[in-house]
Amino acid sequence: MTDQPDQTNSPAEAMFDKALDIAEKHLQSAMQEGGPLSSYVAVAMIEAAVNQAVEETSHEDVVDMLRDLAAQIEQDAQEQDE
């Protein structure tokens, strides 16, 4: 990610990008602290984040977000295979 916000992003997208930057920073820190457990820490952070997101929003919002994320991951994987 860049430090310069994309001027074509909506305010919501810009806020999400900033939140993602913060999350990535904390994930990297937690993975470094985990040492050899870093891959488990990454997966545990996903679970913790999903649980917290459900408390902050709703099951439906989180499920929709996870479906979108899964579709994005699958599309990225297909593009890499091409």
HELIX and SHEET records of a PDB file:
HELIX    1   1 PRO A   11  GLY A   34  1                                  24    
HELIX    2   2 GLY A   35  LEU A   37  5                                   3    
HELIX    3   3 SER A   38  GLU A   56  1                                  19    
HELIX    4   4 HIS A   59  ASP A   81  1                                  23    
END                                                                             
